[in-house]
Amino acid sequence: MTTGEMQVNRLNGVALAALVGGVAWMGSGAYVAHRMTARRPPDPPDHPDRYGVSCEDVAFPARDGTLLRGWWLLSEAGAPTVIVAPGQAGSADGDVRAAARLAKAGFNVLLFDFRAHGRSAGERVTFGYGEVLDMCGALDWLAEKGIARAGVLGFSMGGAVAITTSVYDARIGAVVADSPFVRLHTVLAAGLHEAGVPRRMASWLARWAILWADMALDIALEVAEPARWAPAVRTPVLVIQAGRDRFVPVEEIRWFREQVTGTCEVWCVPVADHREAERVDPEAYWARVMGWFNDHL
């Protein structure tokens, strides 16, 4: 074999390796995009009755017609109303206890499953893009009952959705966002790293997966992230930040607070991980949550 032939073979080998690597990288992005947007398995079943709170099963459409289901916990006519918005994993069952606590404290509570969760319809999770339409549907349902204004207690994705929706729907009178993400790329990359992907590769793969999801769903997922809307937030927002959050850096929450020109406070629980603030200090947690709604609704 001549030197020229050897060089050609090497180049062919490099090209083949690059092709295989490229196909594998594209495939990994498509796989992550499919998994990140797939319908979520529900949390273990729960019900307000278990906590001594009466409720009504409800169903209503999101703004795009997706059928959503949940519970209406009526405390008393004329009482302030709070929507409880779950995170992007599990179902509303995981937040029944929180809804019952608010109801026992004198709030009317609407707790529902976002699309592709629990008892609601839908097959794809969109991290806020479609879920904003769900939140608007919940507000529409309350308006039909004569309730023109409500607070939102949102957990993780639910907190992010509440912040974004509040920018252009004034019916949200106050938001408490527990461990909300600020940038979708950051939280997805952190989730991939938590699953064992090296940090730098996780960042690249997260960006690639978001692009794949955008193409597959014909949307732009990052349009709905709170980082895009922070300067326009006017609704009073209390952010509950877990100091050891594996998915949402403290620095991003600080940045978000600096961008908001309206009323925005951050309560950081230094020893808490993602969504653990209530478990770490329940009395202080509920005092702040209920105090915020009492002050701003």
Contacts in CASP RR format, 6 or more apart in sequence:
PFRMAT RR
TARGET T0000
AUTHOR 0000-0000-0000
METHOD contacts of the structure
MODEL  1
MTTGEMQVNRLNGVALAALVGGVAWMGSGAYVAHRMTARRPPDPPDHPDR
YGVSCEDVAFPARDGTLLRGWWLLSEAGAPTVIVAPGQAGSADGDVRAAA
RLAKAGFNVLLFDFRAHGRSAGERVTFGYGEVLDMCGALDWLAEKGIARA
GVLGFSMGGAVAITTSVYDARIGAVVADSPFVRLHTVLAAGLHEAGVPRR
MASWLARWAILWADMALDIALEVAEPARWAPAVRTPVLVIQAGRDRFVPV
EEIRWFREQVTGTCEVWCVPVADHREAERVDPEAYWARVMGWFNDHL
1 9 0 8 1.000
25 208 0 8 1.000
28 205 0 8 1.000
28 208 0 8 1.000
29 205 0 8 1.000
29 208 0 8 1.000
29 209 0 8 1.000
29 212 0 8 1.000
30 212 0 8 1.000
30 216 0 8 1.000
32 192 0 8 1.000
32 205 0 8 1.000
32 206 0 8 1.000
32 208 0 8 1.000
32 209 0 8 1.000
32 212 0 8 1.000
33 209 0 8 1.000
33 210 0 8 1.000
33 212 0 8 1.000
33 213 0 8 1.000
33 216 0 8 1.000
34 216 0 8 1.000
36 125 0 8 1.000
36 127 0 8 1.000
36 188 0 8 1.000
36 209 0 8 1.000
36 213 0 8 1.000
37 116 0 8 1.000
37 124 0 8 1.000
37 125 0 8 1.000
37 126 0 8 1.000
37 213 0 8 1.000
37 216 0 8 1.000
37 217 0 8 1.000
38 116 0 8 1.000
38 123 0 8 1.000
38 124 0 8 1.000
38 125 0 8 1.000
39 116 0 8 1.000
39 117 0 8 1.000
39 122 0 8 1.000
39 123 0 8 1.000
39 124 0 8 1.000
39 125 0 8 1.000
40 88 0 8 1.000
40 89 0 8 1.000
40 90 0 8 1.000
40 91 0 8 1.000
40 116 0 8 1.000
40 117 0 8 1.000
40 118 0 8 1.000
40 125 0 8 1.000
41 90 0 8 1.000
42 90 0 8 1.000
42 91 0 8 1.000
42 93 0 8 1.000
42 117 0 8 1.000
42 118 0 8 1.000
43 90 0 8 1.000
43 91 0 8 1.000
43 93 0 8 1.000
43 94 0 8 1.000
44 93 0 8 1.000
44 94 0 8 1.000
45 93 0 8 1.000
46 93 0 8 1.000
46 94 0 8 1.000
46 96 0 8 1.000
46 97 0 8 1.000
47 55 0 8 1.000
47 71 0 8 1.000
47 96 0 8 1.000
48 54 0 8 1.000
48 55 0 8 1.000
48 71 0 8 1.000
48 73 0 8 1.000
48 96 0 8 1.000
48 99 0 8 1.000
48 100 0 8 1.000
48 103 0 8 1.000
49 55 0 8 1.000
50 96 0 8 1.000
50 100 0 8 1.000
51 96 0 8 1.000
51 97 0 8 1.000
51 100 0 8 1.000
51 101 0 8 1.000
51 104 0 8 1.000
52 100 0 8 1.000
53 73 0 8 1.000
53 99 0 8 1.000
53 100 0 8 1.000
53 103 0 8 1.000
53 104 0 8 1.000
54 73 0 8 1.000
54 74 0 8 1.000
55 71 0 8 1.000
55 72 0 8 1.000
55 73 0 8 1.000
55 74 0 8 1.000
56 71 0 8 1.000
56 72 0 8 1.000
56 74 0 8 1.000
57 69 0 8 1.000
57 70 0 8 1.000
57 71 0 8 1.000
58 69 0 8 1.000
58 70 0 8 1.000
58 71 0 8 1.000
58 72 0 8 1.000
58 110 0 8 1.000
58 112 0 8 1.000
58 141 0 8 1.000
59 67 0 8 1.000
59 68 0 8 1.000
59 69 0 8 1.000
59 70 0 8 1.000
60 67 0 8 1.000
60 68 0 8 1.000
60 112 0 8 1.000
60 137 0 8 1.000
60 138 0 8 1.000
60 140 0 8 1.000
60 141 0 8 1.000
61 67 0 8 1.000
61 68 0 8 1.000
61 137 0 8 1.000
62 68 0 8 1.000
62 115 0 8 1.000
62 130 0 8 1.000
62 133 0 8 1.000
62 134 0 8 1.000
62 136 0 8 1.000
62 137 0 8 1.000
63 133 0 8 1.000
63 136 0 8 1.000
63 137 0 8 1.000
63 140 0 8 1.000
64 130 0 8 1.000
64 133 0 8 1.000
66 115 0 8 1.000
66 120 0 8 1.000
66 121 0 8 1.000
66 122 0 8 1.000
66 133 0 8 1.000
66 134 0 8 1.000
67 120 0 8 1.000
67 121 0 8 1.000
68 112 0 8 1.000
68 113 0 8 1.000
68 114 0 8 1.000
68 115 0 8 1.000
68 120 0 8 1.000
68 121 0 8 1.000
68 134 0 8 1.000
68 137 0 8 1.000
68 138 0 8 1.000
69 112 0 8 1.000
69 113 0 8 1.000
69 118 0 8 1.000
69 119 0 8 1.000
69 120 0 8 1.000
70 92 0 8 1.000
70 110 0 8 1.000
70 111 0 8 1.000
70 112 0 8 1.000
70 113 0 8 1.000
70 119 0 8 1.000
70 120 0 8 1.000
71 92 0 8 1.000
71 96 0 8 1.000
71 99 0 8 1.000
71 109 0 8 1.000
71 110 0 8 1.000
71 111 0 8 1.000
71 112 0 8 1.000
72 108 0 8 1.000
72 109 0 8 1.000
72 110 0 8 1.000
73 99 0 8 1.000
73 100 0 8 1.000
73 102 0 8 1.000
73 103 0 8 1.000
73 108 0 8 1.000
73 109 0 8 1.000
73 110 0 8 1.000
73 111 0 8 1.000
74 108 0 8 1.000
75 103 0 8 1.000
75 106 0 8 1.000
75 107 0 8 1.000
75 108 0 8 1.000
75 109 0 8 1.000
76 106 0 8 1.000
76 108 0 8 1.000
78 108 0 8 1.000
79 106 0 8 1.000
79 107 0 8 1.000
79 108 0 8 1.000
80 106 0 8 1.000
80 107 0 8 1.000
80 108 0 8 1.000
80 150 0 8 1.000
80 151 0 8 1.000
80 293 0 8 1.000
80 294 0 8 1.000
80 297 0 8 1.000
81 107 0 8 1.000
81 108 0 8 1.000
81 109 0 8 1.000
81 110 0 8 1.000
81 142 0 8 1.000
81 147 0 8 1.000
81 149 0 8 1.000
81 150 0 8 1.000
81 151 0 8 1.000
81 297 0 8 1.000
82 102 0 8 1.000
82 107 0 8 1.000
82 108 0 8 1.000
82 109 0 8 1.000
82 110 0 8 1.000
82 150 0 8 1.000
82 151 0 8 1.000
82 152 0 8 1.000
82 153 0 8 1.000
82 293 0 8 1.000
82 297 0 8 1.000
83 109 0 8 1.000
83 110 0 8 1.000
83 111 0 8 1.000
83 112 0 8 1.000
83 135 0 8 1.000
83 138 0 8 1.000
83 139 0 8 1.000
83 142 0 8 1.000
83 150 0 8 1.000
83 151 0 8 1.000
83 152 0 8 1.000
83 153 0 8 1.000
83 162 0 8 1.000
84 92 0 8 1.000
84 95 0 8 1.000
84 98 0 8 1.000
84 99 0 8 1.000
84 102 0 8 1.000
84 109 0 8 1.000
84 110 0 8 1.000
84 111 0 8 1.000
84 152 0 8 1.000
84 153 0 8 1.000
84 154 0 8 1.000
84 155 0 8 1.000
85 114 0 8 1.000
85 135 0 8 1.000
85 152 0 8 1.000
85 153 0 8 1.000
85 154 0 8 1.000
85 155 0 8 1.000
85 158 0 8 1.000
85 159 0 8 1.000
85 161 0 8 1.000
85 162 0 8 1.000
86 92 0 8 1.000
86 94 0 8 1.000
86 95 0 8 1.000
86 111 0 8 1.000
86 113 0 8 1.000
86 114 0 8 1.000
86 117 0 8 1.000
86 154 0 8 1.000
86 155 0 8 1.000
86 156 0 8 1.000
86 157 0 8 1.000
86 158 0 8 1.000
87 114 0 8 1.000
87 154 0 8 1.000
87 155 0 8 1.000
87 156 0 8 1.000
87 157 0 8 1.000
87 158 0 8 1.000
87 159 0 8 1.000
88 114 0 8 1.000
88 117 0 8 1.000
88 125 0 8 1.000
88 127 0 8 1.000
88 156 0 8 1.000
88 157 0 8 1.000
88 158 0 8 1.000
90 117 0 8 1.000
90 118 0 8 1.000
91 113 0 8 1.000
91 117 0 8 1.000
91 118 0 8 1.000
91 119 0 8 1.000
92 111 0 8 1.000
92 112 0 8 1.000
92 113 0 8 1.000
92 117 0 8 1.000
92 118 0 8 1.000
92 119 0 8 1.000
93 118 0 8 1.000
95 111 0 8 1.000
95 155 0 8 1.000
96 111 0 8 1.000
98 153 0 8 1.000
98 155 0 8 1.000
98 278 0 8 1.000
99 109 0 8 1.000
99 111 0 8 1.000
101 286 0 8 1.000
102 109 0 8 1.000
102 153 0 8 1.000
102 289 0 8 1.000
102 290 0 8 1.000
103 109 0 8 1.000
105 286 0 8 1.000
105 290 0 8 1.000
107 290 0 8 1.000
107 293 0 8 1.000
108 147 0 8 1.000
110 138 0 8 1.000
110 141 0 8 1.000
110 142 0 8 1.000
110 150 0 8 1.000
112 120 0 8 1.000
112 134 0 8 1.000
112 138 0 8 1.000
113 119 0 8 1.000
113 120 0 8 1.000
114 120 0 8 1.000
114 125 0 8 1.000
114 131 0 8 1.000
114 134 0 8 1.000
114 157 0 8 1.000
114 158 0 8 1.000
114 161 0 8 1.000
115 121 0 8 1.000
115 122 0 8 1.000
115 124 0 8 1.000
115 125 0 8 1.000
115 126 0 8 1.000
115 130 0 8 1.000
115 131 0 8 1.000
115 134 0 8 1.000
116 122 0 8 1.000
116 123 0 8 1.000
116 124 0 8 1.000
116 125 0 8 1.000
117 125 0 8 1.000
120 134 0 8 1.000
124 217 0 8 1.000
125 131 0 8 1.000
126 217 0 8 1.000
126 219 0 8 1.000
126 221 0 8 1.000
126 224 0 8 1.000
127 157 0 8 1.000
127 160 0 8 1.000
127 184 0 8 1.000
127 221 0 8 1.000
127 224 0 8 1.000
127 225 0 8 1.000
128 157 0 8 1.000
128 160 0 8 1.000
128 161 0 8 1.000
128 164 0 8 1.000
128 221 0 8 1.000
128 224 0 8 1.000
128 225 0 8 1.000
129 219 0 8 1.000
129 220 0 8 1.000
129 221 0 8 1.000
129 223 0 8 1.000
129 224 0 8 1.000
130 219 0 8 1.000
130 224 0 8 1.000
131 157 0 8 1.000
131 158 0 8 1.000
131 161 0 8 1.000
131 224 0 8 1.000
132 161 0 8 1.000
132 164 0 8 1.000
132 165 0 8 1.000
132 224 0 8 1.000
134 161 0 8 1.000
135 152 0 8 1.000
135 161 0 8 1.000
135 162 0 8 1.000
135 165 0 8 1.000
135 169 0 8 1.000
136 165 0 8 1.000
136 169 0 8 1.000
139 150 0 8 1.000
139 165 0 8 1.000
139 169 0 8 1.000
139 171 0 8 1.000
139 172 0 8 1.000
142 148 0 8 1.000
142 150 0 8 1.000
142 171 0 8 1.000
143 171 0 8 1.000
148 171 0 8 1.000
149 171 0 8 1.000
149 172 0 8 1.000
149 173 0 8 1.000
149 297 0 8 1.000
150 171 0 8 1.000
150 172 0 8 1.000
150 173 0 8 1.000
150 297 0 8 1.000
151 172 0 8 1.000
151 173 0 8 1.000
151 174 0 8 1.000
151 175 0 8 1.000
151 176 0 8 1.000
151 293 0 8 1.000
151 296 0 8 1.000
151 297 0 8 1.000
152 158 0 8 1.000
152 159 0 8 1.000
152 162 0 8 1.000
152 165 0 8 1.000
152 166 0 8 1.000
152 172 0 8 1.000
152 174 0 8 1.000
152 175 0 8 1.000
152 176 0 8 1.000
153 176 0 8 1.000
153 178 0 8 1.000
153 289 0 8 1.000
153 293 0 8 1.000
154 161 0 8 1.000
154 162 0 8 1.000
154 175 0 8 1.000
154 176 0 8 1.000
154 177 0 8 1.000
154 178 0 8 1.000
154 180 0 8 1.000
155 178 0 8 1.000
155 179 0 8 1.000
155 275 0 8 1.000
156 178 0 8 1.000
156 179 0 8 1.000
156 180 0 8 1.000
156 181 0 8 1.000
156 274 0 8 1.000
156 275 0 8 1.000
157 180 0 8 1.000
157 181 0 8 1.000
158 177 0 8 1.000
158 180 0 8 1.000
159 175 0 8 1.000
159 177 0 8 1.000
159 178 0 8 1.000
159 179 0 8 1.000
159 180 0 8 1.000
160 177 0 8 1.000
160 180 0 8 1.000
160 181 0 8 1.000
160 182 0 8 1.000
160 224 0 8 1.000
160 225 0 8 1.000
160 226 0 8 1.000
161 224 0 8 1.000
162 172 0 8 1.000
162 175 0 8 1.000
162 177 0 8 1.000
162 180 0 8 1.000
163 175 0 8 1.000
163 177 0 8 1.000
163 180 0 8 1.000
163 226 0 8 1.000
163 229 0 8 1.000
163 233 0 8 1.000
163 237 0 8 1.000
164 224 0 8 1.000
164 225 0 8 1.000
164 226 0 8 1.000
164 228 0 8 1.000
164 229 0 8 1.000
165 172 0 8 1.000
166 172 0 8 1.000
166 173 0 8 1.000
166 175 0 8 1.000
166 233 0 8 1.000
166 234 0 8 1.000
166 235 0 8 1.000
166 237 0 8 1.000
167 229 0 8 1.000
167 232 0 8 1.000
167 233 0 8 1.000
167 234 0 8 1.000
167 235 0 8 1.000
170 235 0 8 1.000
172 235 0 8 1.000
173 235 0 8 1.000
173 236 0 8 1.000
173 296 0 8 1.000
173 297 0 8 1.000
174 235 0 8 1.000
174 236 0 8 1.000
174 237 0 8 1.000
174 238 0 8 1.000
174 292 0 8 1.000
174 293 0 8 1.000
174 295 0 8 1.000
174 296 0 8 1.000
174 297 0 8 1.000
175 235 0 8 1.000
175 236 0 8 1.000
175 237 0 8 1.000
175 238 0 8 1.000
176 237 0 8 1.000
176 238 0 8 1.000
176 240 0 8 1.000
176 288 0 8 1.000
176 289 0 8 1.000
176 292 0 8 1.000
176 293 0 8 1.000
177 237 0 8 1.000
177 238 0 8 1.000
177 239 0 8 1.000
177 240 0 8 1.000
178 240 0 8 1.000
178 275 0 8 1.000
178 277 0 8 1.000
178 278 0 8 1.000
179 240 0 8 1.000
179 241 0 8 1.000
179 242 0 8 1.000
179 245 0 8 1.000
179 247 0 8 1.000
179 248 0 8 1.000
179 274 0 8 1.000
179 275 0 8 1.000
179 277 0 8 1.000
180 226 0 8 1.000
180 239 0 8 1.000
180 248 0 8 1.000
181 187 0 8 1.000
181 225 0 8 1.000
181 226 0 8 1.000
181 247 0 8 1.000
181 248 0 8 1.000
182 225 0 8 1.000
182 226 0 8 1.000
182 227 0 8 1.000
182 230 0 8 1.000
182 248 0 8 1.000
182 252 0 8 1.000
182 253 0 8 1.000
182 255 0 8 1.000
182 256 0 8 1.000
183 222 0 8 1.000
183 225 0 8 1.000
183 227 0 8 1.000
183 252 0 8 1.000
184 210 0 8 1.000
184 221 0 8 1.000
184 222 0 8 1.000
184 225 0 8 1.000
185 203 0 8 1.000
185 206 0 8 1.000
185 207 0 8 1.000
185 210 0 8 1.000
185 222 0 8 1.000
186 247 0 8 1.000
186 248 0 8 1.000
186 249 0 8 1.000
186 252 0 8 1.000
187 247 0 8 1.000
187 248 0 8 1.000
188 206 0 8 1.000
188 209 0 8 1.000
188 210 0 8 1.000
189 199 0 8 1.000
189 202 0 8 1.000
189 203 0 8 1.000
189 205 0 8 1.000
189 206 0 8 1.000
189 207 0 8 1.000
190 202 0 8 1.000
190 246 0 8 1.000
190 247 0 8 1.000
190 248 0 8 1.000
191 202 0 8 1.000
191 246 0 8 1.000
191 247 0 8 1.000
192 202 0 8 1.000
192 205 0 8 1.000
192 206 0 8 1.000
193 199 0 8 1.000
193 202 0 8 1.000
194 246 0 8 1.000
194 247 0 8 1.000
196 202 0 8 1.000
197 205 0 8 1.000
210 221 0 8 1.000
210 222 0 8 1.000
213 221 0 8 1.000
214 220 0 8 1.000
214 221 0 8 1.000
222 228 0 8 1.000
226 233 0 8 1.000
226 256 0 8 1.000
227 252 0 8 1.000
227 256 0 8 1.000
227 259 0 8 1.000
230 256 0 8 1.000
230 259 0 8 1.000
230 260 0 8 1.000
231 259 0 8 1.000
231 260 0 8 1.000
231 261 0 8 1.000
233 260 0 8 1.000
233 261 0 8 1.000
233 262 0 8 1.000
233 264 0 8 1.000
234 261 0 8 1.000
234 262 0 8 1.000
236 262 0 8 1.000
236 263 0 8 1.000
236 264 0 8 1.000
236 292 0 8 1.000
236 295 0 8 1.000
236 296 0 8 1.000
237 260 0 8 1.000
237 263 0 8 1.000
237 264 0 8 1.000
237 265 0 8 1.000
238 264 0 8 1.000
238 265 0 8 1.000
238 266 0 8 1.000
238 267 0 8 1.000
238 288 0 8 1.000
238 289 0 8 1.000
238 292 0 8 1.000
239 253 0 8 1.000
239 256 0 8 1.000
239 257 0 8 1.000
239 264 0 8 1.000
239 265 0 8 1.000
239 266 0 8 1.000
239 267 0 8 1.000
240 267 0 8 1.000
240 269 0 8 1.000
240 277 0 8 1.000
240 285 0 8 1.000
240 288 0 8 1.000
240 289 0 8 1.000
241 248 0 8 1.000
241 250 0 8 1.000
241 253 0 8 1.000
241 266 0 8 1.000
241 267 0 8 1.000
241 268 0 8 1.000
241 269 0 8 1.000
241 277 0 8 1.000
242 248 0 8 1.000
242 268 0 8 1.000
242 269 0 8 1.000
242 272 0 8 1.000
242 273 0 8 1.000
242 274 0 8 1.000
242 275 0 8 1.000
242 276 0 8 1.000
242 277 0 8 1.000
243 250 0 8 1.000
243 268 0 8 1.000
243 269 0 8 1.000
243 270 0 8 1.000
243 271 0 8 1.000
243 272 0 8 1.000
243 273 0 8 1.000
244 270 0 8 1.000
244 271 0 8 1.000
244 272 0 8 1.000
244 273 0 8 1.000
245 272 0 8 1.000
245 273 0 8 1.000
245 274 0 8 1.000
246 273 0 8 1.000
246 274 0 8 1.000
247 274 0 8 1.000
248 274 0 8 1.000
250 268 0 8 1.000
253 266 0 8 1.000
253 268 0 8 1.000
254 266 0 8 1.000
256 264 0 8 1.000
257 264 0 8 1.000
257 265 0 8 1.000
257 266 0 8 1.000
263 296 0 8 1.000
267 277 0 8 1.000
267 288 0 8 1.000
269 276 0 8 1.000
269 277 0 8 1.000
269 280 0 8 1.000
269 281 0 8 1.000
269 285 0 8 1.000
271 280 0 8 1.000
272 279 0 8 1.000
272 280 0 8 1.000
277 285 0 8 1.000
278 285 0 8 1.000
278 286 0 8 1.000
END
